[in-house]
Amino acid sequence: MTTLPTTGKILVTDFDGTLTQRDFYRIAQAVLVPPGTPDYWEGFITGRLTHFEAMQRIFWHIRADAETVLRAAETMGLDPDAGTATTALRAAGWGTVVASAGCAWYIDRLLAEVAMTATVYACPGVLDPARGLLMHLPDGPFRDPRIGVDKAAVVRAALAAGAEVAFAGDGRPDLAPALLVPPTRRFATHWLAEELTRLGQPFQRFTHWAEIAPRLLEA
C-alpha cells in the first residue's frame, strides 16, 4: 500500500455508494453470481458474518470474464466529474484518499477511466473467471479483519500528521471516521446521512461526489 499524501489538507472518501451511485456487491448479486447463491449480505446485517466475509463470499461466486465484470462495474455510476474535481482539489492543496472496504480490482480500473488521481486503500483481489473475484485482506497499518480497511484509522493517521481532514461516505463502516472530522468537513449520503440525522450529528449532505470539491474550496 502507498502512504498518505504529504499535503496539509486531505479528503478521505469511501468509494462504493459515495463516489458511485451503486455498490458493486449489489450489482454482483444481481448479474454476476449464479441463481441460488446465498444472501451473504443478509448474513452481515444479522451478525453471522463480518462485513469483509460477506463481501468476500459474494465475490467468490462471480462467474464472468474480466470484460464482463468491468462492464458491470461501470454501471455503478462513478461520478464522471470525479477526475476534474480531484484536479481542482489538488491545485488548492488537497490530497485525495480513497479508503474502501471494496476491491481494488474494480476501483483502480474505474478511477483510471475518469482520470482520477488518488491514493487508494482497498482490499486486493485477482479475478479468476472460474473461481470468482478472489479478494483478500490488505497488508499495512489500515488492515481491519472485520471490514478490510479501517477508514477511521486512515482519518486518524491523517489527523496525527497535522493535516486538515475531510471525510465523505455513505454506509455503516463510514460512521466512525465521519465522526472524527468537523461537521463542516463531514460529507454524507444514503445510510450515513440518515444515521447522522438520527444521532443529531450535523453534516454536509451531497448527491454527487463532485459537489464536495467546491464546498471545500469555498470553506
N, C-alpha and C positions, 0 to 999 in steps of 0.2 A: 504494500500500500504506500501511497505517496504521503508527504507531510502536509500540514495545514499551510495555506497561503501565508506568506510573510507580509501581510498588509495590515494596516491599522483598523480596517473595517472588514467584517466577514459576514456574508449571508449564508447561513446553513439552511438547506432546503431538502425536504423529502422529494421523492420522485413520483411514484405511482399515486395518482389521485391528487397530486399537488402541481407538479409540472405537467401532468397529463390529466385528462378528464376521466379516464377509466383506469382501473387497476389491471395489471397483466394477469394476475391469478384468476380474475373473473372471466377474462377473455379465454384463458387456457381451459377453464372449466366448461365454457360454452362451446368452443370449437376445436380444441386441440387434444382433448383427452377422450378415450373411448366411452361410450354409453355404459352406465353402471358403475363408473368409478366412484368410490365412496366420497362423501362430502367432508373432506378433511378440514375445511374452514369451519364448519359447524363444530368439529372436534376442538378447534381452538376456542371458539366462543364459549363452549361448555366447559372448558378447562381440561379436557382429556389430552390435548396436545399443546405444545408451546407454539408460539407464532412461527418460529423457524421450522419446526417439524411439520406444521400444516402446509406451509408454502413448499417446502422441500418435497413432500409426498405428492402434492398436486403436480409439481413439475416433473417428478419421476414418471408420471403417467402420460406425458406428452408423447404422441406418436406422429411426428411430422419431420420433414427435412428443414434445413436452415432457411431456405427461401420462404417456405410456408409459415414458419414460426415468425420470421421477421415481418411478413405481410400482416399477420395477426397482430403483432406488437405495434405496428404502425396505426392500427385502429384505436389505440389508446387515446389518441387526440393530444399528442405532445404540442404544447403551445408553439406555434410556428414563429413567434416573435421572441422566443427564449434566447436565441443567439444574439440578436440585436440588443436585447435588454441587458444581457450579461456584458456585452461590449461597453455599453453606456455605464454600467456599474464599475467596470474595471477602470475606465477613464477617470472616474471620480474617486478611485482608491479603494473600491470594494472588491474583495475576492469572493468567489462563489464556491461553496462546497455542497455537493450532493451527498447526503447521508441517507442510505436506503436499506430497508430490510429485503428488498428485491434482489434480482440477479444482475450482475454486471454484464452478462452476455447480451441482454437486450438493451440495457441502459446505455452502454457505451456506443452501440450502433445507432440508437435513436438520437443521442446527443450529437453525434457526428453529422447526422442528416440535416440538423438545423444550425450547424457550425457553432455549437455552444461549447465554450471552453470552461471547464470546471474541474476541481479536484473531486474525485469520486471515491466514496467509501460504500461498498456494496458487497454482497456475497458472490464470490467467484463461481463460475459454472462452465460446463462444457456440454454442448448439445450432441447427443447420440440419437439419431432417428429411431433406433431400435430399443433404446433404454431410457430415453427421456432427456430432459434438461437436468443435468446432474449438478445440482447446486450444493456447495459445502460452506462451512463456516470460514470466515476470513481469518487471517493472521493479524497480529498487531494489537495496539492498545485499545482499540474500539470494538474488539470482538465481544459479543454477548451470546452465550449459548442458547438463550431463550428467544432472542429476536434476530440475531445475526450481527447487526451493527447497533451499538449503543449510541443513539443520537444525542442523548443527554451528555455522555462523555465527550463527544465531539464539541458540543457547545461549551462545556466546562473547560476543555483544553484551550479553546479559542479565547475564552474569558481570562484564563490564567496567563495567557500570552500577552494580555493587555489590550486585546482588540475590542472594538465596539462591535457587538454581535446582534444580528437579526436572525429570526427563525421563521420558516414557513412550513406548514404541514397540514395534514387532513385527517389522520387516523389515530388509533389508540396508542401506538408507540410514540406519537408526536406530542402527547400531553406533557410529559415530564420535561423535555427540552424546551417546549414553548414557555413553560412557567419560569424558566431560568433567565429570560430576557425581558426588558421593559415592555409594557403594553404598546408603546408607540412603534416597537420593532418586532411585535408578535403578530404574525400573519396566519390566518386560519381559514379553512373552508370545510365543507362537508361535516363529518362526525366531530372533528376537533372544534369547529366553530360552535356546534350545538352544545358540546360538553363544556367549553369555556363559558358559554352563556349560562348554562345550568349552574356552574360554580360561581357565577358572578364575577368572573375574571375578564377585565377589558382586553380587547384585541382589535386588530385591523382585519376586516373581512375582505376576501378577494374572490373573484370568479375565475379570472385568467391570470396565470403566473406572472406575465409581463406587466401586470398592473403594479406589482410590488416595486419595481425599479424607480419609477418617477416619484413614488411616495418616499422612498429612502433618499432620493436625490434632493427632494424638497425639504426634508427634515433639517 
